[in-house]
Amino acid sequence: MKMDEDEAQKQRLKAAVHYTVGSLCQHIVAECEKQITKQTIAAIAETAFRQCDIFAKDLEAFARHAKRHTVTVDDVKLTARRTTALYNYIHQKNEELALNNQELKEKRKKNAAKRKSKDMEAEENEVED
């Protein structure tokens, strides 16, 4: 039973990849005034799906090798190490996320400090009354 569910999920994922590749190809056709056959779209979709499967297995192996159950950004970077453009993109996005997270933490600290000072003022006012 589990195998049937896994196979059905795999087929849904393949269909989603195929649909997405088809949509991307339609945009390319519109911009470049070129034709792309259905067989070409199917081949691109199958290649993309297989590459994603390889990436997923590599990510799992890297995390397992590090004795972790969770895939980290470092695992993703390691997987992308052979594709310079992809590695650089992932590295850039990771830095942007880290910067955004740092800014959010600073805002939360400021807000917490403001709330704390307001609470202290309210307590002082209650004590004076």
A tleap script that builds the chain and sets N, CA, C and O, in Angstrom:
source leaprc.protein.ff14SB
mol = sequence {
  NMET LYS MET ASP GLU ASP GLU ALA GLN LYS
  GLN ARG LEU LYS ALA ALA VAL HIE TYR THR
  VAL GLY SER LEU CYS GLN HIE ILE VAL ALA
  GLU CYS GLU LYS GLN ILE THR LYS GLN THR
  ILE ALA ALA ILE ALA GLU THR ALA PHE ARG
  GLN CYS ASP ILE PHE ALA LYS ASP LEU GLU
  ALA PHE ALA ARG HIE ALA LYS ARG HIE THR
  VAL THR VAL ASP ASP VAL LYS LEU THR ALA
  ARG ARG THR THR ALA LEU TYR ASN TYR ILE
  HIE GLN LYS ASN GLU GLU LEU ALA LEU ASN
  ASN GLN GLU LEU LYS GLU LYS ARG LYS LYS
  ASN ALA ALA LYS ARG LYS SER LYS ASP MET
  GLU ALA GLU GLU ASN GLU VAL GLU CASP
}
set mol.1.N position { 0.830 -1.199 0.000 }
set mol.1.CA position { 0.000 0.000 0.000 }
set mol.1.C position { 0.867 1.252 0.000 }
set mol.1.O position { 0.613 2.184 -0.762 }
set mol.2.N position { 1.900 1.276 0.861 }
set mol.2.CA position { 2.803 2.424 0.955 }
set mol.2.C position { 3.488 2.679 -0.390 }
set mol.2.O position { 3.679 3.826 -0.794 }
set mol.3.N position { 3.855 1.592 -1.075 }
set mol.3.CA position { 4.542 1.718 -2.356 }
set mol.3.C position { 3.639 2.402 -3.384 }
set mol.3.O position { 4.107 3.224 -4.173 }
set mol.4.N position { 2.355 2.068 -3.378 }
set mol.4.CA position { 1.407 2.685 -4.310 }
set mol.4.C position { 1.273 4.178 -4.041 }
set mol.4.O position { 1.202 4.976 -4.975 }
set mol.5.N position { 1.239 4.560 -2.750 }
set mol.5.CA position { 1.142 5.967 -2.383 }
set mol.5.C position { 2.404 6.718 -2.805 }
set mol.5.O position { 2.324 7.835 -3.317 }
set mol.6.N position { 3.566 6.103 -2.591 }
set mol.6.CA position { 4.831 6.726 -2.997 }
set mol.6.C position { 4.892 6.909 -4.508 }
set mol.6.O position { 5.324 7.951 -5.001 }
set mol.7.N position { 4.459 5.893 -5.231 }
set mol.7.CA position { 4.474 5.972 -6.695 }
set mol.7.C position { 3.496 7.032 -7.192 }
set mol.7.O position { 3.789 7.757 -8.143 }
set mol.8.N position { 2.336 7.120 -6.548 }
set mol.8.CA position { 1.344 8.132 -6.929 }
set mol.8.C position { 1.890 9.530 -6.663 }
set mol.8.O position { 1.716 10.438 -7.476 }
set mol.9.N position { 2.550 9.695 -5.518 }
set mol.9.CA position { 3.137 11.005 -5.200 }
set mol.9.C position { 4.244 11.346 -6.200 }
set mol.9.O position { 4.358 12.490 -6.641 }
set mol.10.N position { 5.041 10.365 -6.549 }
set mol.10.CA position { 6.114 10.580 -7.534 }
set mol.10.C position { 5.525 11.010 -8.875 }
set mol.10.O position { 6.056 11.907 -9.529 }
set mol.11.N position { 4.432 10.374 -9.282 }
set mol.11.CA position { 3.788 10.724 -10.542 }
set mol.11.C position { 3.209 12.137 -10.499 }
set mol.11.O position { 3.264 12.860 -11.493 }
set mol.12.N position { 2.648 12.538 -9.341 }
set mol.12.CA position { 2.134 13.913 -9.196 }
set mol.12.C position { 3.276 14.921 -9.287 }
set mol.12.O position { 3.139 15.971 -9.914 }
set mol.13.N position { 4.399 14.595 -8.658 }
set mol.13.CA position { 5.559 15.491 -8.737 }
set mol.13.C position { 6.072 15.596 -10.167 }
set mol.13.O position { 6.398 16.686 -10.639 }
set mol.14.N position { 6.140 14.462 -10.854 }
set mol.14.CA position { 6.583 14.477 -12.260 }
set mol.14.C position { 5.652 15.336 -13.105 }
set mol.14.O position { 6.100 16.104 -13.956 }
set mol.15.N position { 4.365 15.198 -12.864 }
set mol.15.CA position { 3.378 15.983 -13.622 }
set mol.15.C position { 3.557 17.473 -13.332 }
set mol.15.O position { 3.453 18.301 -14.237 }
set mol.16.N position { 3.827 17.812 -12.066 }
set mol.16.CA position { 4.030 19.219 -11.707 }
set mol.16.C position { 5.287 19.775 -12.376 }
set mol.16.O position { 5.283 20.904 -12.867 }
set mol.17.N position { 6.346 18.994 -12.395 }
set mol.17.CA position { 7.583 19.429 -13.064 }
set mol.17.C position { 7.319 19.598 -14.553 }
set mol.17.O position { 7.746 20.585 -15.154 }
set mol.18.N position { 6.621 18.644 -15.148 }
set mol.18.CA position { 6.323 18.715 -16.575 }
set mol.18.C position { 5.492 19.962 -16.892 }
set mol.18.O position { 5.755 20.654 -17.875 }
set mol.19.N position { 4.501 20.240 -16.064 }
set mol.19.CA position { 3.668 21.430 -16.247 }
set mol.19.C position { 4.509 22.704 -16.153 }
set mol.19.O position { 4.370 23.608 -16.977 }
set mol.20.N position { 5.376 22.770 -15.152 }
set mol.20.CA position { 6.213 23.956 -14.950 }
set mol.20.C position { 7.171 24.145 -16.119 }
set mol.20.O position { 7.341 25.262 -16.610 }
set mol.21.N position { 7.793 23.066 -16.564 }
set mol.21.CA position { 8.700 23.149 -17.721 }
set mol.21.C position { 7.919 23.616 -18.948 }
set mol.21.O position { 8.405 24.450 -19.711 }
set mol.22.N position { 6.722 23.087 -19.140 }
set mol.22.CA position { 5.891 23.516 -20.270 }
set mol.22.C position { 5.574 25.001 -20.212 }
set mol.22.O position { 5.622 25.694 -21.228 }
set mol.23.N position { 5.246 25.489 -19.009 }
set mol.23.CA position { 4.955 26.922 -18.845 }
set mol.23.C position { 6.173 27.772 -19.157 }
set mol.23.O position { 6.069 28.790 -19.841 }
set mol.24.N position { 7.323 27.357 -18.657 }
set mol.24.CA position { 8.562 28.101 -18.930 }
set mol.24.C position { 8.871 28.100 -20.425 }
set mol.24.O position { 9.288 29.117 -20.982 }
set mol.25.N position { 8.667 26.967 -21.061 }
set mol.25.CA position { 8.927 26.889 -22.499 }
set mol.25.C position { 7.981 27.783 -23.294 }
set mol.25.O position { 8.377 28.362 -24.305 }
set mol.26.N position { 6.726 27.898 -22.839 }
set mol.26.CA position { 5.782 28.794 -23.513 }
set mol.26.C position { 6.257 30.236 -23.447 }
set mol.26.O position { 6.129 30.981 -24.418 }
set mol.27.N position { 6.807 30.631 -22.302 }
set mol.27.CA position { 7.333 31.995 -22.172 }
set mol.27.C position { 8.529 32.201 -23.105 }
set mol.27.O position { 8.667 33.259 -23.719 }
set mol.28.N position { 9.371 31.210 -23.206 }
set mol.28.CA position { 10.542 31.305 -24.090 }
set mol.28.C position { 10.095 31.392 -25.542 }
set mol.28.O position { 10.632 32.185 -26.316 }
set mol.29.N position { 9.120 30.585 -25.908 }
set mol.29.CA position { 8.585 30.604 -27.276 }
set mol.29.C position { 8.034 31.985 -27.602 }
set mol.29.O position { 8.259 32.507 -28.694 }
set mol.30.N position { 7.314 32.571 -26.659 }
set mol.30.CA position { 6.721 33.889 -26.882 }
set mol.30.C position { 7.784 34.965 -27.041 }
set mol.30.O position { 7.650 35.855 -27.881 }
set mol.31.N position { 8.843 34.886 -26.235 }
set mol.31.CA position { 9.901 35.903 -26.283 }
set mol.31.C position { 10.814 35.742 -27.484 }
set mol.31.O position { 11.201 36.732 -28.105 }
set mol.32.N position { 11.158 34.520 -27.817 }
set mol.32.CA position { 12.179 34.277 -28.848 }
set mol.32.C position { 11.618 33.898 -30.204 }
set mol.32.O position { 12.368 33.747 -31.168 }
set mol.33.N position { 10.306 33.745 -30.287 }
set mol.33.CA position { 9.662 33.348 -31.535 }
set mol.33.C position { 10.260 32.067 -32.095 }
set mol.33.O position { 10.512 31.955 -33.294 }
set mol.34.N position { 10.484 31.098 -31.203 }
set mol.34.CA position { 10.997 29.782 -31.588 }
set mol.34.C position { 9.937 28.750 -31.279 }
set mol.34.O position { 8.965 29.043 -30.583 }
set mol.35.N position { 10.112 27.558 -31.784 }
set mol.35.CA position { 9.195 26.458 -31.507 }
set mol.35.C position { 9.904 25.408 -30.651 }
set mol.35.O position { 11.087 25.128 -30.848 }
set mol.36.N position { 9.178 24.841 -29.715 }
set mol.36.CA position { 9.706 23.759 -28.891 }
set mol.36.C position { 8.706 22.620 -28.966 }
set mol.36.O position { 7.524 22.803 -28.676 }
set mol.37.N position { 9.180 21.448 -29.356 }
set mol.37.CA position { 8.266 20.312 -29.505 }
set mol.37.C position { 7.873 19.743 -28.148 }
set mol.37.O position { 8.544 19.956 -27.138 }
set mol.38.N position { 6.767 19.016 -28.163 }
set mol.38.CA position { 6.301 18.368 -26.939 }
set mol.38.C position { 7.328 17.343 -26.449 }
set mol.38.O position { 7.493 17.154 -25.244 }
set mol.39.N position { 8.009 16.692 -27.375 }
set mol.39.CA position { 9.023 15.713 -27.003 }
set mol.39.C position { 10.196 16.395 -26.295 }
set mol.39.O position { 10.764 15.845 -25.351 }
set mol.40.N position { 10.549 17.591 -26.756 }
set mol.40.CA position { 11.636 18.339 -26.124 }
set mol.40.C position { 11.229 18.756 -24.717 }
set mol.40.O position { 12.027 18.647 -23.785 }
set mol.41.N position { 10.017 19.225 -24.554 }
set mol.41.CA position { 9.519 19.610 -23.234 }
set mol.41.C position { 9.541 18.407 -22.304 }
set mol.41.O position { 9.961 18.518 -21.152 }
set mol.42.N position { 9.091 17.258 -22.798 }
set mol.42.CA position { 9.083 16.036 -21.986 }
set mol.42.C position { 10.513 15.639 -21.593 }
set mol.42.O position { 10.751 15.222 -20.460 }
set mol.43.N position { 11.452 15.768 -22.519 }
set mol.43.CA position { 12.838 15.405 -22.226 }
set mol.43.C position { 13.447 16.353 -21.185 }
set mol.43.O position { 14.160 15.911 -20.284 }
set mol.44.N position { 13.170 17.638 -21.309 }
set mol.44.CA position { 13.670 18.619 -20.326 }
set mol.44.C position { 13.064 18.332 -18.956 }
set mol.44.O position { 13.764 18.365 -17.945 }
set mol.45.N position { 11.762 18.051 -18.925 }
set mol.45.CA position { 11.081 17.769 -17.660 }
set mol.45.C position { 11.661 16.515 -17.010 }
set mol.45.O position { 11.902 16.502 -15.803 }
set mol.46.N position { 11.881 15.485 -17.777 }
set mol.46.CA position { 12.437 14.235 -17.233 }
set mol.46.C position { 13.860 14.454 -16.718 }
set mol.46.O position { 14.226 13.931 -15.665 }
set mol.47.N position { 14.651 15.212 -17.444 }
set mol.47.CA position { 16.014 15.518 -17.005 }
set mol.47.C position { 16.000 16.319 -15.708 }
set mol.47.O position { 16.766 16.037 -14.787 }
set mol.48.N position { 15.126 17.317 -15.642 }
set mol.48.CA position { 15.022 18.134 -14.424 }
set mol.48.C position { 14.574 17.275 -13.244 }
set mol.48.O position { 15.106 17.412 -12.142 }
set mol.49.N position { 13.606 16.395 -13.464 }
set mol.49.CA position { 13.116 15.541 -12.386 }
set mol.49.C position { 14.219 14.609 -11.893 }
set mol.49.O position { 14.401 14.443 -10.687 }
set mol.50.N position { 14.947 14.009 -12.813 }
set mol.50.CA position { 16.051 13.106 -12.419 }
set mol.50.C position { 17.138 13.863 -11.666 }
set mol.50.O position { 17.689 13.355 -10.690 }
set mol.51.N position { 17.447 15.077 -12.118 }
set mol.51.CA position { 18.484 15.870 -11.438 }
set mol.51.C position { 18.032 16.230 -10.025 }
set mol.51.O position { 18.836 16.204 -9.094 }
set mol.52.N position { 16.769 16.563 -9.861 }
set mol.52.CA position { 16.239 16.852 -8.521 }
set mol.52.C position { 16.318 15.625 -7.628 }
set mol.52.O position { 16.617 15.739 -6.439 }
set mol.53.N position { 16.054 14.461 -8.188 }
set mol.53.CA position { 16.154 13.218 -7.434 }
set mol.53.C position { 17.599 12.987 -6.983 }
set mol.53.O position { 17.844 12.568 -5.852 }
set mol.54.N position { 18.540 13.259 -7.866 }
set mol.54.CA position { 19.962 13.117 -7.517 }
set mol.54.C position { 20.332 14.112 -6.422 }
set mol.54.O position { 21.019 13.759 -5.463 }
set mol.55.N position { 19.878 15.352 -6.566 }
set mol.55.CA position { 20.154 16.364 -5.534 }
set mol.55.C position { 19.596 15.921 -4.182 }
set mol.55.O position { 20.270 16.032 -3.158 }
set mol.56.N position { 18.364 15.420 -4.188 }
set mol.56.CA position { 17.732 15.004 -2.934 }
set mol.56.C position { 18.519 13.882 -2.269 }
set mol.56.O position { 18.717 13.896 -1.054 }
set mol.57.N position { 18.963 12.920 -3.051 }
set mol.57.CA position { 19.749 11.805 -2.489 }
set mol.57.C position { 21.095 12.299 -1.963 }
set mol.57.O position { 21.557 11.853 -0.912 }
set mol.58.N position { 21.722 13.221 -2.695 }
set mol.58.CA position { 22.996 13.795 -2.234 }
set mol.58.C position { 22.799 14.559 -0.926 }
set mol.58.O position { 23.587 14.405 0.007 }
set mol.59.N position { 21.755 15.380 -0.854 }
set mol.59.CA position { 21.481 16.144 0.364 }
set mol.59.C position { 21.277 15.212 1.555 }
set mol.59.O position { 21.797 15.447 2.645 }
set mol.60.N position { 20.519 14.164 1.326 }
set mol.60.CA position { 20.270 13.182 2.383 }
set mol.60.C position { 21.581 12.532 2.829 }
set mol.60.O position { 21.814 12.353 4.025 }
set mol.61.N position { 22.429 12.183 1.872 }
set mol.61.CA position { 23.696 11.538 2.194 }
set mol.61.C position { 24.627 12.485 2.958 }
set mol.61.O position { 25.288 12.065 3.908 }
set mol.62.N position { 24.684 13.749 2.553 }
set mol.62.CA position { 25.554 14.707 3.249 }
set mol.62.C position { 25.102 14.900 4.692 }
set mol.62.O position { 25.927 14.929 5.605 }
set mol.63.N position { 23.801 15.031 4.896 }
set mol.63.CA position { 23.282 15.199 6.252 }
set mol.63.C position { 23.561 13.946 7.083 }
set mol.63.O position { 23.979 14.047 8.236 }
set mol.64.N position { 23.336 12.783 6.510 }
set mol.64.CA position { 23.573 11.524 7.222 }
set mol.64.C position { 25.059 11.383 7.568 }
set mol.64.O position { 25.406 10.946 8.665 }
set mol.65.N position { 25.929 11.753 6.629 }
set mol.65.CA position { 27.372 11.680 6.867 }
set mol.65.C position { 27.781 12.561 8.058 }
set mol.65.O position { 28.681 12.212 8.821 }
set mol.66.N position { 27.108 13.696 8.201 }
set mol.66.CA position { 27.383 14.612 9.313 }
set mol.66.C position { 26.617 14.200 10.571 }
set mol.66.O position { 26.607 14.927 11.565 }
set mol.67.N position { 25.978 13.032 10.523 }
set mol.67.CA position { 25.212 12.501 11.658 }
set mol.67.C position { 24.081 13.438 12.081 }
set mol.67.O position { 23.824 13.645 13.267 }
set mol.68.N position { 23.418 13.994 11.071 }
set mol.68.CA position { 22.276 14.874 11.311 }
set mol.68.C position { 21.051 14.289 10.622 }
set mol.68.O position { 21.163 13.513 9.673 }
set mol.69.N position { 19.888 14.674 11.116 }
set mol.69.CA position { 18.632 14.276 10.484 }
set mol.69.C position { 18.039 15.422 9.679 }
set mol.69.O position { 17.017 15.253 9.015 }
set mol.70.N position { 18.674 16.585 9.735 }
set mol.70.CA position { 18.170 17.780 9.063 }
set mol.70.C position { 19.178 18.251 8.025 }
set mol.70.O position { 20.376 18.327 8.298 }
set mol.71.N position { 18.685 18.565 6.836 }
set mol.71.CA position { 19.531 19.118 5.774 }
set mol.71.C position { 19.750 20.596 6.073 }
set mol.71.O position { 18.808 21.311 6.416 }
set mol.72.N position { 20.998 21.055 5.943 }
set mol.72.CA position { 21.330 22.446 6.212 }
set mol.72.C position { 21.738 23.158 4.925 }
set mol.72.O position { 21.866 22.546 3.864 }
set mol.73.N position { 21.935 24.462 5.051 }
set mol.73.CA position { 22.388 25.266 3.909 }
set mol.73.C position { 23.744 24.770 3.427 }
set mol.73.O position { 24.010 24.755 2.225 }
set mol.74.N position { 24.590 24.370 4.346 }
set mol.74.CA position { 25.911 23.854 3.950 }
set mol.74.C position { 25.786 22.604 3.079 }
set mol.74.O position { 26.578 22.415 2.156 }
set mol.75.N position { 24.805 21.756 3.361 }
set mol.75.CA position { 24.566 20.578 2.521 }
set mol.75.C position { 24.152 21.003 1.113 }
set mol.75.O position { 24.590 20.421 0.121 }
set mol.76.N position { 23.308 22.019 1.046 }
set mol.76.CA position { 22.846 22.514 -0.261 }
set mol.76.C position { 24.028 23.100 -1.039 }
set mol.76.O position { 24.168 22.854 -2.237 }
set mol.77.N position { 24.873 23.870 -0.361 }
set mol.77.CA position { 26.044 24.439 -1.023 }
set mol.77.C position { 26.969 23.329 -1.519 }
set mol.77.O position { 27.514 23.413 -2.619 }
set mol.78.N position { 27.139 22.303 -0.712 }
set mol.78.CA position { 27.992 21.182 -1.100 }
set mol.78.C position { 27.438 20.471 -2.327 }
set mol.78.O position { 28.193 20.054 -3.205 }
set mol.79.N position { 26.124 20.336 -2.385 }
set mol.79.CA position { 25.488 19.702 -3.542 }
set mol.79.C position { 25.693 20.537 -4.808 }
set mol.79.O position { 25.854 19.987 -5.897 }
set mol.80.N position { 25.685 21.857 -4.666 }
set mol.80.CA position { 25.784 22.757 -5.825 }
set mol.80.C position { 27.226 23.118 -6.169 }
set mol.80.O position { 27.456 23.936 -7.060 }
set mol.81.N position { 28.180 22.537 -5.498 }
set mol.81.CA position { 29.577 22.961 -5.642 }
set mol.81.C position { 30.126 22.840 -7.067 }
set mol.81.O position { 31.043 23.578 -7.427 }
set mol.82.N position { 29.604 21.951 -7.866 }
set mol.82.CA position { 30.130 21.743 -9.224 }
set mol.82.C position { 29.526 22.695 -10.256 }
set mol.82.O position { 30.010 22.785 -11.384 }
set mol.83.N position { 28.481 23.393 -9.869 }
set mol.83.CA position { 27.838 24.349 -10.768 }
set mol.83.C position { 28.061 25.735 -10.181 }
set mol.83.O position { 27.342 26.156 -9.274 }
set mol.84.N position { 29.056 26.439 -10.700 }
set mol.84.CA position { 29.487 27.711 -10.124 }
set mol.84.C position { 28.343 28.709 -10.014 }
set mol.84.O position { 28.163 29.333 -8.969 }
set mol.85.N position { 27.575 28.863 -11.078 }
set mol.85.CA position { 26.485 29.844 -11.057 }
set mol.85.C position { 25.452 29.487 -9.991 }
set mol.85.O position { 24.981 30.364 -9.268 }
set mol.86.N position { 25.101 28.226 -9.890 }
set mol.86.CA position { 24.137 27.791 -8.885 }
set mol.86.C position { 24.706 27.981 -7.479 }
set mol.86.O position { 24.007 28.452 -6.583 }
set mol.87.N position { 25.960 27.618 -7.291 }
set mol.87.CA position { 26.607 27.788 -5.985 }
set mol.87.C position { 26.603 29.265 -5.579 }
set mol.87.O position { 26.254 29.602 -4.448 }
set mol.88.N position { 26.991 30.136 -6.506 }
set mol.88.CA position { 27.022 31.576 -6.212 }
set mol.88.C position { 25.631 32.109 -5.879 }
set mol.88.O position { 25.479 32.926 -4.971 }
set mol.89.N position { 24.627 31.654 -6.604 }
set mol.89.CA position { 23.248 32.081 -6.350 }
set mol.89.C position { 22.807 31.646 -4.957 }
set mol.89.O position { 22.242 32.442 -4.207 }
set mol.90.N position { 23.062 30.397 -4.612 }
set mol.90.CA position { 22.680 29.882 -3.291 }
set mol.90.C position { 23.429 30.629 -2.198 }
set mol.90.O position { 22.848 30.978 -1.169 }
set mol.91.N position { 24.697 30.871 -2.414 }
set mol.91.CA position { 25.511 31.600 -1.429 }
set mol.91.C position { 24.959 33.015 -1.220 }
set mol.91.O position { 24.834 33.482 -0.087 }
set mol.92.N position { 24.634 33.681 -2.315 }
set mol.92.CA position { 24.082 35.045 -2.245 }
set mol.92.C position { 22.752 35.056 -1.499 }
set mol.92.O position { 22.543 35.892 -0.619 }
set mol.93.N position { 21.854 34.139 -1.842 }
set mol.93.CA position { 20.548 34.073 -1.179 }
set mol.93.C position { 20.704 33.767 0.310 }
set mol.93.O position { 19.977 34.318 1.137 }
set mol.94.N position { 21.643 32.896 0.651 }
set mol.94.CA position { 21.883 32.578 2.051 }
set mol.94.C position { 22.351 33.811 2.822 }
set mol.94.O position { 21.911 34.046 3.948 }
set mol.95.N position { 23.232 34.590 2.224 }
set mol.95.CA position { 23.699 35.824 2.869 }
set mol.95.C position { 22.551 36.819 3.046 }
set mol.95.O position { 22.442 37.469 4.085 }
set mol.96.N position { 21.694 36.935 2.022 }
set mol.96.CA position { 20.534 37.837 2.120 }
set mol.96.C position { 19.605 37.397 3.255 }
set mol.96.O position { 19.136 38.224 4.036 }
set mol.97.N position { 19.348 36.108 3.337 }
set mol.97.CA position { 18.492 35.590 4.407 }
set mol.97.C position { 19.105 35.838 5.780 }
set mol.97.O position { 18.405 36.213 6.720 }
set mol.98.N position { 20.407 35.629 5.892 }
set mol.98.CA position { 21.082 35.863 7.171 }
set mol.98.C position { 20.977 37.329 7.565 }
set mol.98.O position { 20.731 37.641 8.730 }
set mol.99.N position { 21.160 38.223 6.614 }
set mol.99.CA position { 21.061 39.656 6.883 }
set mol.99.C position { 19.633 40.027 7.311 }
set mol.99.O position { 19.441 40.768 8.275 }
set mol.100.N position { 18.642 39.505 6.590 }
set mol.100.CA position { 17.242 39.769 6.943 }
set mol.100.C position { 16.908 39.228 8.333 }
set mol.100.O position { 16.220 39.887 9.112 }
set mol.101.N position { 17.396 38.035 8.637 }
set mol.101.CA position { 17.151 37.455 9.961 }
set mol.101.C position { 17.786 38.297 11.052 }
set mol.101.O position { 17.199 38.482 12.117 }
set mol.102.N position { 18.984 38.807 10.793 }
set mol.102.CA position { 19.670 39.655 11.769 }
set mol.102.C position { 18.876 40.937 12.005 }
set mol.102.O position { 18.719 41.378 13.144 }
set mol.103.N position { 18.374 41.537 10.914 }
set mol.103.CA position { 17.570 42.755 11.045 }
set mol.103.C position { 16.294 42.486 11.838 }
set mol.103.O position { 15.900 43.304 12.669 }
set mol.104.N position { 15.646 41.347 11.588 }
set mol.104.CA position { 14.433 40.991 12.333 }
set mol.104.C position { 14.728 40.817 13.823 }
set mol.104.O position { 13.951 41.258 14.671 }
set mol.105.N position { 15.841 40.181 14.132 }
set mol.105.CA position { 16.219 39.988 15.533 }
set mol.105.C position { 16.437 41.334 16.222 }
set mol.105.O position { 16.011 41.535 17.359 }
set mol.106.N position { 17.104 42.253 15.521 }
set mol.106.CA position { 17.359 43.571 16.098 }
set mol.106.C position { 16.040 44.322 16.338 }
set mol.106.O position { 15.871 44.967 17.373 }
set mol.107.N position { 15.110 44.235 15.379 }
set mol.107.CA position { 13.807 44.883 15.548 }
set mol.107.C position { 13.062 44.292 16.739 }
set mol.107.O position { 12.465 45.024 17.529 }
set mol.108.N position { 13.096 42.966 16.869 }
set mol.108.CA position { 12.411 42.317 17.990 }
set mol.108.C position { 13.012 42.751 19.323 }
set mol.108.O position { 12.288 42.977 20.293 }
set mol.109.N position { 14.345 42.867 19.368 }
set mol.109.CA position { 14.996 43.314 20.602 }
set mol.109.C position { 14.558 44.729 20.960 }
set mol.109.O position { 14.264 45.022 22.119 }
set mol.110.N position { 14.516 45.614 19.943 }
set mol.110.CA position { 14.089 46.995 20.184 }
set mol.110.C position { 12.651 47.046 20.666 }
set mol.110.O position { 12.328 47.767 21.610 }
set mol.111.N position { 11.779 46.268 20.007 }
set mol.111.CA position { 10.371 46.238 20.410 }
set mol.111.C position { 10.214 45.680 21.817 }
set mol.111.O position { 9.404 46.182 22.596 }
set mol.112.N position { 10.967 44.667 22.144 }
set mol.112.CA position { 10.886 44.082 23.488 }
set mol.112.C position { 11.365 45.091 24.522 }
set mol.112.O position { 10.785 45.201 25.602 }
set mol.113.N position { 12.426 45.831 24.191 }
set mol.113.CA position { 12.939 46.845 25.117 }
set mol.113.C position { 11.901 47.957 25.316 }
set mol.113.O position { 11.708 48.438 26.432 }
set mol.114.N position { 11.235 48.361 24.230 }
set mol.114.CA position { 10.195 49.396 24.336 }
set mol.114.C position { 9.043 48.915 25.209 }
set mol.114.O position { 8.559 49.645 26.073 }
set mol.115.N position { 8.607 47.671 24.972 }
set mol.115.CA position { 7.508 47.120 25.779 }
set mol.115.C position { 7.904 47.048 27.249 }
set mol.115.O position { 7.105 47.358 28.132 }
set mol.116.N position { 9.127 46.643 27.500 }
set mol.116.CA position { 9.602 46.524 28.880 }
set mol.116.C position { 9.615 47.887 29.559 }
set mol.116.O position { 9.192 48.008 30.709 }
set mol.117.N position { 10.096 48.917 28.859 }
set mol.117.CA position { 10.131 50.261 29.459 }
set mol.117.C position { 8.718 50.794 29.675 }
set mol.117.O position { 8.461 51.454 30.682 }
set mol.118.N position { 7.793 50.521 28.749 }
set mol.118.CA position { 6.402 50.949 28.922 }
set mol.118.C position { 5.768 50.235 30.117 }
set mol.118.O position { 5.040 50.847 30.897 }
set mol.119.N position { 6.047 48.946 30.252 }
set mol.119.CA position { 5.504 48.189 31.386 }
set mol.119.C position { 6.036 48.734 32.707 }
set mol.119.O position { 5.301 48.843 33.689 }
set mol.120.N position { 7.318 49.073 32.717 }
set mol.120.CA position { 7.919 49.621 33.942 }
set mol.120.C position { 7.302 50.978 34.282 }
set mol.120.O position { 7.042 51.266 35.450 }
set mol.121.N position { 7.066 51.821 33.256 }
set mol.121.CA position { 6.437 53.124 33.476 }
set mol.121.C position { 5.020 52.949 34.021 }
set mol.121.O position { 4.594 53.667 34.926 }
set mol.122.N position { 4.295 51.976 33.449 }
set mol.122.CA position { 2.932 51.725 33.906 }
set mol.122.C position { 2.929 51.264 35.362 }
set mol.122.O position { 2.069 51.675 36.141 }
set mol.123.N position { 3.872 50.427 35.728 }
set mol.123.CA position { 3.961 49.959 37.111 }
set mol.123.C position { 4.298 51.114 38.060 }
set mol.123.O position { 3.738 51.213 39.152 }
set mol.124.N position { 5.212 51.978 37.635 }
set mol.124.CA position { 5.596 53.127 38.463 }
set mol.124.C position { 4.402 54.060 38.671 }
set mol.124.O position { 4.180 54.570 39.769 }
set mol.125.N position { 3.629 54.274 37.581 }
set mol.125.CA position { 2.441 55.129 37.684 }
set mol.125.C position { 1.397 54.524 38.628 }
set mol.125.O position { 0.730 55.253 39.363 }
set mol.126.N position { 1.257 53.217 38.610 }
set mol.126.CA position { 0.310 52.555 39.496 }
set mol.126.C position { 0.742 52.678 40.946 }
set mol.126.O position { -0.080 52.883 41.839 }
set mol.127.N position { 2.051 52.548 41.170 }
set mol.127.CA position { 2.584 52.642 42.517 }
set mol.127.C position { 2.384 54.066 43.065 }
set mol.127.O position { 2.064 54.242 44.240 }
set mol.128.N position { 2.574 55.067 42.216 }
set mol.128.CA position { 2.431 56.487 42.640 }
set mol.128.C position { 0.982 56.818 42.958 }
set mol.128.O position { 0.709 57.643 43.829 }
set mol.129.N position { 0.044 56.174 42.250 }
set mol.129.CA position { -1.381 56.475 42.456 }
set mol.129.C position { -1.814 55.854 43.718 }
set mol.129.O position { -2.978 55.974 44.098 }
savepdb mol mol.pdb
quit
